[in-house]
Each structure stands twice: as C-alpha cells, then as structure tokens.
Amino acid sequence: MASDIDEVQADAPGAGPDQTDLRRRWLARAQLWALVELLALSGFAIAQPLLDVTGKSPDFFLFRRADRLDIVLLVAGVTLLPALGIWAVEVLVGLVSEPVRRFLHLAALTGLFVLLAIELAKKLTDLRGPRLVAIALAGGLLGGVLYARQSWLRLWLRYLAPAPLIFALVFLLVSPTSRLVLPARAEPASGQAPAVASGKQPPLVMILFDEFPLSSLLDSKGRIDRRVYPNLAAFADQASWYRNATGVAGFTPWAMPAMLTGNYPAKVKAPSYTEYPDNMLTLFGRYYDLKVYETISQLCPPSRCRSTAGNIDRVGLRAVLGDSARVFKEIVSPYDAAVDPASFVDQTAAQDAATDSKPLHPQFRFNQLRLNQPSRFNDFLAGLKATDRPTMHFLHVLLPHAPWRYLPSGSEYNFKTFGRAFKSEQMPAQVVELNHERHLLQLAYTDGLVGQVMDKLKAQGMWDKSLVVMGADHGEGWVPGEKPRSLGKTNAPDLLWVPQFIKAPGQDNGVVDDRNWEQVDLLPTIADLVNIKVPWTMEGVSQTGPPTRQRSEKWWYDIPGHRQVRDGPSNWKVVLQGETDTLVRASEGVRGLYRFGSFADLVYRDPASVGPIGGDPATATLDDFRLYGQIKPTSGKIPALVSGKLTSPPPPAGSTVLVAVNGKIGGESRLFPERPGEPAAKFAVITPDFLFRAGDGPRQLQVYVVDRSGGQPRLQPVILSGG
C-alpha cells in the first residue's frame, strides 16, 4: 500500500523546506488522512443507513423519552465515534509498528466495505443468507485490494469526507425526527395555560389498544364471543358499540394523531405536541387533571401531563444508543427482518423485561417487569381513583400488539427466538397462521385486563359516573404475501375494522350502532359527550346524534396525504363472519383457542389415535432447549412455543410434525423453511401451558413426523437435542 506521506499535498506557497518537512512529519505521525478515509467510509456504511431508519421514525426517540440533547449526541456518536475509535487504535499501534498500523487500517476499511456491500446487496438484489454474505465478502475484499493498489480510490474517499456531515444535517434539519430537535413550535393560543377544572365534566377513562382487529372478537353471527372474551362482551353490554368502526392508518405514529386531532393524516410528522399542538390532550388539559400514559407518542406537553418516563427503566441517551445498536444489527444482517423502530423497540423492551427476576405479584404475574406493557397497565390501573376534581385517565397500550408472548392464563412463553428471518410480506403461510393463533391467545389475556379496569372503576365508585372509552388504532392483516399493516388487495377486513366502545355516564344498556364510523370521529364524539368545544376545524364528525356521513366507503392512509379507498359493505360482511367459530373452537372456552386451523380437531387427543407409531427415529434440534431443563409452572414462564428443525432423515414430501405434551397433542405444524431459500424443515407449535407439569421438560415432550403419503397417517418418533 502506498505510503500516507506520499499523499500529503504540498503546503501553501511561501512555506520553507524545513517547515514543510515538519508539517509532513506531523501529519504522518497523526495519520490524519487515515482518519479522513475512515470518516468517509464509516459515514456510508454506518451513519447513513442508521440515521435514515431512525430519522424516519421519531417514535423511536419518543418511546425512550429522548430529549434534544440525547438525539444530537446520538447523531454525533454514530457519525464520528466509529471512525475515531478505529483511528485511535491505529495511531497507538503505529507508535510500535508502522507496517502493522497500515495493515490494521486496510483491514478496517475492508470490513467497512463488507458492511456497505451487505447493505447494497440487500437493497439491489433478492440474495439473502450465505449467498449474500459471500457476495459481500467478495465485494469488501475487492474494495480493500483496490484501495491498496489504486490511488484514485483513496483520493475519492478523501473527497467524500464531507458526506457524513451531510447525512447528519439531513437527519437534524429535514427528516421527520428533526421536529424533535429544532426549536419547538409555540402551543396554540387556546391552550396557553391550564384552566382550573370546572367540575362540570364527568371522569373520563380512555384505553386505546393497538393492533387489534375487530374480527378476532367475533363469532359467526357478528357478536363478541363471551365464551373466550367475557370482559369485553360485558363491557359492550353496557356501552355503545360502534361495530362498523375503522382505523385510518396502519402506522401508530400517524394513526394516533388522527384519532386525537380529528383529522386524517396529511403530512409525515412526529407524533408529538410540537407537531400537533391542537389535539385532545392539549385541549382537555384545560378542563381535566391529566393522568396520561402514552407509548410511542408524546402528544401531551410535559407541562400538563404526568411524565411517563417513570414507566420505563431505560430512557434518554443510554437507551437510544442500545436500541440503535440493535437496529443497526438488523440493517447489516444478511437476512430480512422488520426494521420498524417502533415495534423493534417494543420487542427490545419485552426481551429486556423478560430477564427481570423480582418477586412475582400474587394477582398479576408480571407486575414486576418494568419495560413491558402489563407493567404500564398496572401503573395506569393504580391511578384509577375517585377524586374531587375531574380527571382524564388515558392509556395507549401495545396490546394485543406483537410481540405475542402472553397466554390467556397470564403465563409468558419463549417468544424471543422465533419468526424474524422473513420480511412480513414474505412470511411463510405456516408462520402467518401460527402468529394469528398467538394473537388470539394474547387477546384473551388482554381481555383479562379489561376486566380489571371494570372491577377497579366499580370498586372506586367511578363506573356509573364515568365516560369510559375503549378502542384501537388499527387492526392486523393475516394474508400471506401481504404486509400485515399496509393495505393490500385482500387484507382490508382484518386491517381496517377495529373495536370501538363508548360507555356514557349513567349508561347501563348496550347499543350496537352500525353507522360508518372512522377513527377521526373519536375526538369530536368524545368532546360532545364531555361538553368541550373543539376550537379547530376537524374532518371527523361527532357521532352522538343521527349519522351524518353519507358515504359507505372507507378511507385509509398508508402514507399521509395519499388516500386509499375500500368498499365498506362488502369488506364489513367478511368481518362479521367472525373467527371464533371457524378458526378456533370457542365452544370450549379459552381451551378452544389452542384448537386452531386445519389441525384443530387433533388437539388434546392421544397421538396413537392419529396413526401407528414406529420406525427408526428422526432427529431434530429444539429451539430454546435449555428452557426445557426444568419446568416450573408457578414461575409464570412456560416454554409453550415448541419449535425446532428436522435434521435427519429428510422428511417425506407433504409430511407434518405433531407435538404432544405429556401424552396429549398440543398442535401440529406444516414444515416451512427457516430462512428464505432453504428447504422446508422447520416446525413450530404453540402448545397449551396447562399440559406441562413441574419437572424435567424434555421428558414431557413427544414429537413425531407425520407421514400421510400412504393413506393412513404414520407417526415417526423424533429425538430432540439442543441446537
């Protein structure tokens, strides 16, 4: 590799030879050109992709309550620290051996070329896995060779040195996240100072769920199935149920502001009070004491709302640095994964919380897990107390939102290691079906939380006098080949329609209202019910009187400002067909939720009743093998998600894998590839937690390959081992 000294340009005219030599020696010793090259290349390989993802997702920072300084420090860190860290090591090594320093510099640049090649290959090709790694390694090595032998590449790297600064400025000045960094806009004149509560407004309790399709609740007659969701059914018995309610966007940072401003998403903006100064929380804060628990938004100014930072263990710079590292790991992974910072941060929180070892709560098992949604719910629940002043209790909770990790009993299962190898629209049908089942199980768990709210309000004497609102921002699509949160050709029934219930003060009779409700109607309707005039223009309408919306079609915004239209009646007809009588067996209560899909009738049977058991055993590696060492049902954690990979012999075409627990079938799985392009050898079953007993876990599992190619099914035993 050519010497760095050779690349140093001559000093300005007038500098003497001694002075020039001195400066050259100083530059050579400091290796500043090496730093310039590292800054340029790390800017393209690290800073640009990470700032691009997080810059588009201000909720990434709002979730962790990161302030302006935290965000600026993060930008400076990802832009400068990788290059400065490598350069500092090189300088120290150079004090001992210049040849070793040069080799280290070449190795560092080659590594950055490899990262850049991975990112480019993922964007430009369909290659994934080992093939992508091979291409990236070849590209990185080629970049290293060219750098060592061609001066033009070194020259171009130095010309590109300003690029990281440009990436940082784009993030800080232009991206949606920039609104969290730039000076805040003034609050509207209508909300200059909190007014003293007049005492005329009723107590207001609002719970907004997330990723909650209405169809998940319904039986084949379009009713809430009280056999599996008794608390939501009981709430509907005393509330107005707007059964034809739909969300307006599948991305919470756009859907939540629409619900709280009464206007459809028009521009890509941060879900914060600086971008939406006119919203329900800023307005109602003039009339109510506010107890607000937001999740990935901050629509309530800190001056008016109780801070929710106390509900999150890790906040600020340290938290966003850790989350950013995890996001970057997803970016440079040779496999596709969902790099949605909002859901990714929630996944991170859930994983972190799962390691908590504090004592268990006797009533609510996971009260101690500080970063998960049940903990936030418990804080909200504790605040439901009767007071002399009108109080608004507001909770946005990411339930039954993924990650699906709770069973109806409240037990947590091993959710962490499964299902992150595919893009959402490329998810195998078997995995989509399994996720759908897991969603229904977590919804039954969520139903239990609703029961706790109702019990607490009644115990506090607040139930009859309160306005109680429960709804959701959007649903979840379950169509293989379509993105679950973007509007496709056939997923509108599950994605658009959501539960929406409003119990007025004194109301004790249920009403089913099938008017065309869209979630921009939430604010004007609630404002009417609590006698508050909204001082800004809204596109939503109050639904307290006769229906005023004449159209039957539904409006949706995957991208703010870009309206998509779907027919209402035909899609709603599909919603009303329900799921609890078809996908599962709700006639058996919560136990019937485990009887899902085409293998539903096998669950709880003896494996021998399916077919003869015999033949040479097959082998498989079991995911989370260590978790099965000792089952402790009283711990609240059960490895109920049984997944693994068949290793030998190759399974017969069309075969499936049956999983039993203590002699009772827990479920059956069609085989699917672990990674895109790999053979179908993976299986996964969510099993009933109540089938497990205390003790040795592997002895409780019986796994079989089911071969149906010869007419009568034959069951081949499978020997399980750790991966």
C-alpha positions in Angstrom: 0.0 0.0 0.0 1.3 3.4 -0.9 2.6 5.5 2.0 0.3 8.1 3.5 3.2 10.5 3.3 3.2 10.4 -0.4 -0.4 11.5 -0.4 0.2 14.7 1.6 -0.2 17.7 -0.5 2.5 20.4 -0.6 2.0 23.3 1.8 0.9 26.8 0.7 3.4 28.9 -1.2 5.9 30.6 1.0 6.4 27.7 3.4 10.1 26.9 3.8 11.5 23.4 3.3 12.1 22.9 7.0 8.6 24.0 7.8 7.1 21.8 5.1 9.1 18.7 6.3 8.0 19.4 9.9 4.3 19.5 8.9 4.7 16.4 6.8 6.2 14.5 9.7 3.4 15.7 12.0 0.7 14.7 9.5 2.4 11.3 9.0 2.6 10.7 12.7 -1.0 11.7 13.3 -2.3 9.8 10.3 -5.0 12.4 9.6 -5.6 11.1 6.1 -6.4 7.7 7.6 -9.0 9.4 9.8 -10.5 11.2 6.8 -10.8 7.9 5.0 -12.4 6.2 7.9 -14.9 9.0 8.5 -16.0 8.9 4.8 -16.4 5.2 4.6 -18.0 4.7 8.1 -20.4 7.5 7.1 -21.7 5.5 4.2 -21.6 2.1 5.9 -22.8 3.0 9.4 -24.1 6.6 9.9 -26.2 6.9 6.7 -28.3 3.7 7.0 -28.8 4.1 10.7 -29.7 7.8 10.6 -32.0 7.1 7.6 -34.0 4.5 9.5 -34.2 6.4 12.8 -34.7 9.7 11.1 -37.9 8.4 9.5 -39.2 7.2 12.9 -39.4 9.9 15.5 -41.4 7.5 17.7 -38.1 5.6 18.2 -37.0 8.6 20.3 -40.3 9.4 21.9 -40.7 5.9 23.2 -37.4 6.4 25.2 -38.3 10.0 26.1 -35.0 11.2 24.5 -34.6 14.9 24.6 -33.0 17.2 22.0 -29.5 16.8 23.5 -29.8 13.0 23.5 -30.7 13.0 19.8 -27.9 15.3 18.9 -25.4 13.3 20.9 -26.6 10.1 19.2 -26.1 11.7 15.7 -22.6 12.9 16.7 -21.8 9.5 18.1 -22.8 7.4 15.1 -21.2 9.9 12.7 -17.8 10.3 14.5 -17.2 7.6 17.1 -16.7 4.5 14.8 -14.0 6.3 12.8 -12.4 8.0 15.8 -12.3 4.7 17.7 -10.6 2.8 14.9 -8.2 5.7 14.1 -7.2 6.0 17.8 -6.3 2.3 17.8 -4.3 2.7 14.6 -2.3 5.6 15.9 -1.4 3.7 19.1 -0.4 0.7 17.0 1.6 2.9 14.7 3.8 4.0 17.6 5.0 0.5 17.9 5.0 -0.7 14.2 4.1 1.3 11.1 3.6 -1.8 8.9 1.1 -3.3 11.4 -0.7 0.0 11.5 -1.1 0.1 7.7 -2.3 -3.5 7.8 -4.8 -2.7 10.5 -6.0 0.4 8.5 -6.5 -1.8 5.4 -8.4 -4.4 7.4 -10.7 -1.8 8.9 -11.5 -0.3 5.6 -12.1 -3.7 4.1 -14.5 -4.5 6.9 -16.4 -1.3 6.2 -16.5 -2.2 2.5 -18.1 -5.5 3.5 -20.8 -3.8 5.6 -21.5 -1.4 2.7 -21.7 -4.4 0.3 -24.2 -6.2 2.5 -26.5 -3.1 2.6 -26.3 -2.5 -1.1 -26.9 -6.2 -2.0 -30.0 -6.3 0.3 -31.4 -3.3 -1.5 -30.5 -4.2 -5.1 -30.9 -8.0 -5.1 -33.0 -10.8 -3.7 -29.9 -12.6 -2.4 -30.1 -13.5 1.3 -28.2 -15.7 3.7 -24.9 -17.3 2.9 -25.0 -16.2 -0.8 -25.4 -12.6 0.2 -22.5 -13.0 2.7 -20.3 -14.5 0.0 -21.1 -11.7 -2.4 -20.5 -9.0 0.3 -17.2 -10.6 1.3 -16.0 -10.6 -2.3 -17.1 -7.0 -2.7 -15.4 -6.0 0.5 -12.1 -7.7 -0.4 -12.2 -6.2 -3.9 -12.6 -2.8 -2.2 -9.7 -3.5 0.0 -7.5 -4.6 -2.9 -8.4 -1.5 -5.0 -7.7 0.8 -2.0 -4.2 -0.8 -1.6 -3.3 -0.6 -5.2 -5.2 2.3 -6.8 -4.6 5.8 -5.7 -7.9 7.0 -7.2 -9.9 5.2 -4.6 -8.0 6.7 -1.8 -8.5 10.1 -3.4 -12.2 9.6 -3.8 -12.6 8.5 -0.1 -10.9 11.8 0.8 -13.2 13.8 -1.5 -16.2 12.1 0.2 -15.1 13.2 3.7 -17.9 15.8 3.9 -20.6 13.1 3.3 -21.1 12.2 7.0 -21.7 15.8 7.8 -24.3 16.0 5.1 -26.0 12.8 6.5 -26.1 14.3 9.9 -27.6 17.6 8.7 -30.3 15.8 6.7 -31.3 14.0 9.9 -31.2 17.1 12.1 -32.8 19.5 9.6 -35.0 17.7 7.2 -36.1 14.2 8.5 -39.3 13.7 10.4 -37.3 13.3 13.6 -35.8 16.8 13.0 -39.0 18.2 14.6 -37.8 16.8 17.9 -34.5 18.7 17.5 -35.5 22.0 16.0 -37.0 24.7 18.3 -40.5 23.7 19.4 -43.4 25.5 17.9 -45.5 27.6 20.3 -48.6 26.0 21.7 -51.9 27.2 20.3 -53.5 30.3 21.8 -56.4 28.1 23.0 -54.0 26.3 25.4 -51.7 28.9 26.9 -52.3 27.9 30.5 -54.2 25.0 32.1 -57.6 26.2 33.2 -58.9 25.3 36.6 -61.2 22.3 36.2 -64.8 23.5 36.4 -66.3 20.3 37.9 -68.8 20.0 35.1 -67.0 17.3 33.1 -67.5 13.7 34.0 -64.5 11.5 34.9 -63.0 10.3 31.6 -61.3 6.9 31.2 -59.8 6.1 27.8 -57.9 3.0 26.8 -56.6 2.7 23.2 -55.3 -0.7 22.3 -53.0 -1.4 19.4 -53.0 -3.9 16.5 -56.5 -5.2 17.4 -58.7 -6.5 14.5 -62.4 -6.5 15.3 -62.9 -9.9 13.6 -60.7 -11.5 16.3 -63.6 -10.9 18.8 -66.5 -12.1 16.8 -68.4 -15.3 16.4 -70.1 -16.3 13.1 -73.1 -14.1 14.0 -71.1 -11.0 14.3 -71.3 -10.9 18.1 -68.5 -10.6 20.6 -67.8 -14.2 21.7 -68.2 -14.0 25.5 -67.1 -17.7 25.8 -63.5 -16.5 25.2 -63.7 -12.8 25.7 -66.1 -12.4 28.6 -64.9 -9.0 29.8 -65.1 -7.2 26.5 -68.5 -8.7 26.0 -69.6 -7.5 29.4 -68.3 -4.0 28.6 -70.2 -4.0 25.3 -73.4 -5.0 27.3 -73.3 -1.5 28.9 -71.8 0.6 26.2 -72.4 1.9 22.7 -70.6 -0.4 20.3 -69.7 1.3 17.0 -69.4 -2.0 15.2 -68.6 -0.5 11.8 -65.6 1.5 13.1 -62.4 1.5 11.1 -58.9 2.9 11.6 -57.3 5.3 9.1 -53.7 4.3 9.1 -51.7 1.2 9.9 -48.7 3.0 11.5 -49.4 4.2 15.0 -47.4 7.5 14.7 -49.9 8.5 12.1 -53.0 6.8 13.4 -52.8 8.1 17.0 -52.6 11.8 16.0 -55.5 11.3 13.6 -57.6 9.9 16.4 -56.7 12.7 18.8 -56.9 15.7 16.4 -60.0 14.6 14.4 -58.1 14.9 11.1 -56.8 12.4 8.6 -53.0 12.0 8.2 -51.9 14.8 5.9 -48.1 15.0 6.3 -45.3 12.9 7.7 -44.8 14.4 11.1 -43.5 13.3 14.5 -46.3 12.2 16.8 -45.5 15.0 19.4 -47.2 18.0 20.7 -44.8 20.2 18.8 -46.1 18.9 15.5 -49.7 18.6 16.7 -50.3 21.4 19.1 -54.0 21.1 18.6 -55.0 17.7 20.0 -57.3 16.1 22.5 -54.7 16.1 25.3 -53.7 19.7 24.9 -57.3 20.8 24.8 -58.8 18.6 27.6 -55.9 19.6 29.8 -57.7 22.9 30.3 -60.6 21.2 31.9 -59.2 18.0 33.4 -56.4 16.9 35.6 -54.5 14.6 33.3 -53.1 11.1 34.0 -51.7 10.2 30.6 -49.7 7.1 29.6 -48.5 7.4 26.1 -46.2 4.8 24.4 -44.7 5.9 21.1 -46.1 9.4 21.0 -45.8 12.5 23.2 -48.9 14.4 22.2 -49.4 15.8 25.7 -46.9 18.5 26.7 -44.8 17.6 29.7 -46.0 20.8 31.4 -49.6 19.4 31.5 -49.2 15.7 31.7 -47.6 13.5 34.2 -44.3 12.2 32.8 -44.4 8.6 31.7 -40.7 8.2 31.9 -41.2 6.6 35.3 -42.8 3.7 33.5 -39.6 2.9 31.5 -36.4 1.7 33.2 -34.1 2.9 30.4 -34.6 6.4 29.0 -32.5 9.0 27.3 -29.2 8.7 25.6 -28.2 5.3 27.0 -31.5 3.7 25.9 -31.4 5.1 22.3 -27.8 4.1 21.9 -28.6 0.5 22.9 -31.7 0.5 20.6 -29.7 2.0 17.8 -27.1 -0.8 18.0 -29.9 -3.3 17.7 -31.4 -1.6 14.7 -28.0 -1.5 13.0 -27.6 -5.2 13.7 -30.9 -5.7 11.7 -29.7 -3.5 8.9 -26.4 -5.4 8.3 -28.0 -8.8 8.9 -27.8 -11.0 5.7 -31.4 -11.8 6.3 -34.5 -9.7 6.1 -36.1 -8.6 9.3 -38.7 -6.0 10.3 -36.7 -2.8 10.9 -39.6 -0.8 12.2 -38.1 1.1 15.1 -41.4 1.4 16.9 -42.1 -2.3 17.0 -38.4 -3.1 17.3 -38.0 -1.0 20.4 -41.1 -2.7 21.9 -39.5 -6.1 21.1 -36.3 -4.9 22.8 -38.2 -3.8 25.8 -40.0 -7.1 26.1 -36.8 -9.1 25.8 -35.1 -6.9 28.4 -38.0 -7.2 30.7 -38.0 -11.0 30.5 -34.7 -11.1 32.3 -36.1 -9.4 35.4 -36.1 -11.6 38.5 -38.0 -9.6 41.0 -40.7 -11.3 43.1 -43.9 -12.1 41.3 -47.1 -10.3 42.1 -49.8 -12.6 43.5 -52.6 -11.3 41.4 -50.9 -10.1 38.3 -47.9 -12.2 37.5 -45.8 -9.7 35.5 -46.3 -6.6 37.6 -42.6 -6.5 38.2 -41.5 -6.3 34.5 -40.7 -2.6 34.2 -40.5 -2.3 30.4 -43.4 -4.4 29.3 -47.0 -3.4 28.6 -48.6 -5.1 31.6 -46.4 -3.1 33.9 -47.6 0.2 32.2 -51.1 -1.1 32.5 -50.7 -1.7 36.3 -49.4 1.9 36.8 -52.5 3.1 34.9 -54.8 0.9 36.9 -53.3 2.1 40.2 -54.1 5.7 39.2 -57.9 4.9 38.8 -59.1 6.6 41.9 -62.1 8.8 42.7 -61.1 12.4 43.2 -62.9 15.7 43.8 -61.6 17.2 40.5 -62.4 16.0 37.0 -59.7 13.6 35.9 -58.9 12.2 32.5 -57.2 8.8 32.6 -55.6 8.0 29.3 -53.7 4.8 28.3 -52.3 3.7 24.9 -51.1 0.2 25.4 -49.3 -2.0 22.9 -51.7 -5.0 23.4 -52.7 -7.3 21.8 -49.8 -5.9 19.6 -46.8 -8.1 18.9 -44.5 -9.4 20.3 -47.0 -12.1 21.2 -45.7 -13.5 24.4 -48.7 -14.0 26.8 -51.1 -16.9 27.1 -54.6 -16.4 28.4 -53.5 -17.7 31.9 -51.0 -14.8 32.2 -48.0 -17.1 31.7 -45.2 -15.8 29.5 -43.8 -18.1 26.9 -40.5 -18.3 24.9 -41.3 -15.7 22.3 -37.9 -14.3 21.6 -36.1 -16.7 19.2 -38.8 -17.3 16.6 -40.0 -15.7 13.4 -37.6 -12.9 12.5 -36.0 -14.3 9.4 -38.5 -13.1 6.8 -39.9 -9.8 5.6 -43.5 -9.6 6.7 -44.8 -9.9 3.1 -42.6 -13.0 2.6 -43.6 -14.8 5.7 -44.5 -18.5 5.0 -48.2 -19.2 5.3 -47.5 -21.6 8.2 -45.8 -18.8 10.2 -48.7 -16.4 9.5 -51.2 -18.9 10.8 -49.1 -19.5 13.9 -48.9 -15.8 14.5 -52.6 -15.4 14.1 -53.2 -18.1 16.8 -50.7 -16.4 19.1 -52.5 -13.1 18.6 -55.8 -14.7 19.6 -54.2 -16.1 22.7 -52.8 -12.7 23.7 -56.1 -11.1 23.0 -57.7 -13.4 25.6 -55.0 -12.3 28.0 -55.8 -8.6 27.1 -59.5 -9.3 27.8 -58.5 -10.1 31.4 -57.0 -6.6 31.7 -60.3 -5.1 30.6 -62.0 -7.0 33.5 -59.5 -5.5 35.9 -60.4 -1.9 34.7 -64.1 -2.5 35.1 -63.6 -4.0 38.6 -61.4 -1.1 39.7 -63.9 1.5 38.5 -66.7 -0.2 40.2 -64.7 -0.6 43.4 -63.9 3.2 43.4 -67.5 4.2 42.7 -66.5 5.6 39.4 -68.2 3.2 37.0 -71.6 4.8 36.7 -70.5 8.5 36.7 -67.5 8.0 34.2 -67.3 8.2 30.5 -65.3 5.1 29.6 -63.9 4.7 26.1 -62.1 1.7 24.7 -60.9 1.4 21.1 -57.9 0.7 18.9 -55.9 2.5 16.2 -55.8 -0.2 13.6 -56.0 -4.0 13.0 -53.6 -6.6 11.7 -53.7 -8.4 8.3 -53.3 -12.1 8.2 -53.0 -12.7 4.4 -49.8 -14.4 3.4 -47.9 -12.4 0.8 -49.3 -9.0 2.0 -47.8 -6.7 4.6 -49.8 -7.0 7.8 -50.0 -3.3 8.5 -50.3 -2.0 4.9 -53.4 -2.1 2.8 -53.2 -4.9 0.2 -55.7 -6.5 -2.1 -57.5 -8.7 0.3 -56.5 -7.8 3.9 -58.8 -4.8 4.4 -61.3 -6.7 6.7 -58.7 -7.5 9.3 -56.6 -4.4 8.9 -59.3 -1.6 8.9 -62.0 -2.7 11.3 -61.3 -2.2 15.0 -63.3 -2.4 18.2 -64.8 0.9 19.4 -66.9 1.2 22.6 -68.1 4.2 24.5 -70.0 4.0 27.8 -71.6 7.3 28.6 -72.1 8.4 32.3 -75.1 6.5 33.7 -75.4 4.2 30.7 -76.2 0.6 31.6 -77.7 -0.8 28.4 -75.7 -1.9 25.4 -76.3 -0.4 21.9 -74.9 -1.8 18.7 -74.5 1.1 16.2 -73.6 0.2 12.6 -73.1 3.7 11.2 -70.0 4.4 9.2 -67.5 5.4 11.9 -63.9 6.3 11.2 -61.4 6.9 13.9 -61.1 10.6 13.1 -64.6 10.7 14.7 -63.2 9.9 18.1 -62.3 13.4 19.3 -65.4 15.2 18.1 -67.6 12.5 19.6 -65.8 12.5 23.0 -65.7 16.3 23.1 -69.5 16.4 22.6 -70.0 13.9 25.4 -67.9 15.9 27.9 -69.2 19.3 26.8 -66.0 20.7 25.4 -65.9 22.7 22.3 -63.1 21.9 19.8 -61.7 25.3 18.6 -60.1 23.9 15.3 -61.5 22.5 12.1 -61.9 18.8 12.0 -62.5 16.3 9.2 -64.1 13.8 11.6 -67.6 14.3 12.8 -69.4 13.8 16.1 -71.4 10.5 16.2 -73.5 11.4 19.2 -76.6 12.3 17.1 -78.0 10.9 13.9 -75.5 9.6 11.3 -74.1 12.4 9.1 -71.5 10.6 7.0 -73.3 9.7 3.8 -70.6 7.6 2.1 -70.3 3.9 2.8 -66.7 3.6 1.6 -63.7 3.6 3.9 -60.7 5.9 3.8 -57.2 4.7 4.6 -53.7 6.3 4.6 -50.6 4.0 4.3 -48.8 7.3 3.6 -50.0 10.6 5.0 -51.7 12.7 2.3 -52.3 9.7 0.0 -55.8 8.4 0.4 -56.8 4.8 -0.4 -60.4 3.8 -0.7 -62.1 0.5 0.0 -65.7 -0.5 -0.2 -67.3 -0.7 3.2 -70.2 -3.0 3.0 -68.5 -5.9 1.1 -65.5 -5.9 3.4 -67.6 -5.5 6.6 -69.6 -8.5 5.6 -66.4 -10.5 5.8 -65.6 -9.1 9.2 -69.0 -10.1 10.6 -68.3 -13.7 9.7 -66.0 -13.8 12.7 -63.3 -16.2 13.7 -64.2 -17.8 17.0 -66.5 -20.4 15.4 -64.2 -21.1 12.4 -60.5 -20.7 13.1 -60.8 -21.9 16.7 -63.3 -23.8 18.9 -64.7 -21.2 21.2 -67.4 -23.6 22.3 -64.8 -25.0 24.6 -63.9 -21.6 26.1 -60.3 -20.5 26.3 -59.1 -24.1 25.8 -60.6 -23.9 22.4 -58.2 -21.1 21.3 -55.5 -23.8 21.1 -57.6 -25.7 18.6 -56.7 -23.6 15.6 -56.8 -24.1 11.9 -56.8 -27.3 9.9 -55.4 -29.4 12.8 -57.8 -28.2 15.4 -59.6 -31.5 15.9 -56.3 -33.2 16.8 -55.5 -31.1 19.8 -55.9 -32.8 23.2 -56.0 -36.3 21.6 -53.6 -39.2 22.2 -51.0 -39.3 19.4 -51.7 -43.0 19.0 -55.2 -42.2 17.9 -53.9 -40.4 14.8 -52.0 -43.4 13.5 -49.5 -46.1 14.3 -46.2 -45.0 16.0 -43.0 -46.6 14.9 -40.0 -46.7 12.5 -36.4 -45.5 13.0 -36.4 -42.2 14.9 -35.8 -39.0 13.1 -33.7 -36.3 14.8 -34.3 -32.6 15.3 -32.7 -29.6 17.1 -35.1 -27.9 19.5 -35.1 -24.2 19.9 -34.6 -22.8 23.4 -33.5 -26.3 24.5 -32.2 -25.0 27.8 -35.6 -23.7 28.8 -37.0 -27.2 29.0 -34.5 -28.4 31.5 -36.8 -27.8 34.5 -40.4 -26.7 34.0 -41.8 -24.5 36.8 -45.4 -23.6 36.1 -45.7 -21.5 39.2 -42.9 -19.2 37.9 -45.3 -17.8 35.3 -43.0 -18.7 32.5 -43.6 -21.8 30.3 -41.7 -22.7 27.1 -45.0 -23.3 25.3 -43.8 -22.3 21.9 -42.2 -25.6 20.7 -40.1 -25.0 17.6 -37.2 -26.7 16.0 -35.7 -28.1 12.8 -35.6 -31.6 11.5 -32.0 -32.7 10.8 -32.3 -36.3 9.6 -33.6 -38.1 7.6 -35.2 -35.7 5.1 -38.9 -35.7 5.8 -41.2 -37.2 3.2 -43.0 -34.7 0.9 -46.1 -33.3 2.5 -45.3 -34.5 6.0 -46.0 -32.5 9.1 -44.7 -32.5 12.7 -47.0 -33.3 15.6 -46.1 -32.1 19.1 -47.6 -33.7 22.2 -47.1 -32.7 25.9 -47.4 -35.4 28.4 -49.3 -37.7 26.0 -51.8 -35.0 24.8 -51.5 -33.4 21.4 -50.7 -29.7 21.7 -50.7 -29.0 18.0 -49.4 -29.9 14.5 -47.2 -27.9 12.2 -46.6 -28.0 8.5 -43.0 -27.7 7.6 -41.5 -24.4 6.4 -38.0 -23.0 5.6 -36.1 -21.5 8.5 -34.6 -18.9 6.1 -35.6 -17.8 2.6 -34.4 -20.3 0.0 -33.8 -23.1 2.5 -35.6 -26.5 2.4 -38.8 -26.8 4.5 -37.6 -28.5 7.7 -38.7 -26.1 10.4 -41.7 -26.7 12.6 -43.4 -24.6 15.3 -46.4 -25.2 17.6 -47.9 -23.1 20.4 -49.0 -25.6 23.0 -51.4 -25.2 25.9 -49.4 -24.3 29.0 -51.6 -26.3 31.3 -50.4 -29.5 29.7 -47.0 -29.0 31.2 -46.1 -30.3 34.7 -43.3 -29.4 37.1 -40.1 -31.3 36.4 -37.9 -32.4 33.5 -39.1 -30.7 30.3 -37.7 -32.9 27.5 -39.4 -35.9 29.0 -42.7 -34.2 28.7 -42.4 -33.5 25.0 -43.2 -36.1 22.4 -42.6 -35.1 18.8 -43.5 -37.1 15.7 -43.1 -36.7 11.9 -46.5 -37.5 10.4 -46.4 -39.1 7.0 -49.8 -39.1 5.3 -48.5 -40.1 1.9 -49.7 -43.7 2.2 -53.3 -43.0 3.2 -53.3 -43.8 6.9 -51.1 -41.5 8.8 -47.9 -43.0 10.3 -46.1 -41.3 13.2 -42.3 -41.4 13.2 -40.8 -40.5 16.6 -38.3 -37.6 16.8 -35.3 -37.4 19.1 -34.7 -33.9 20.3 -31.4 -32.2 21.0 -30.2 -28.7 21.6 -29.1 -26.6 18.6 
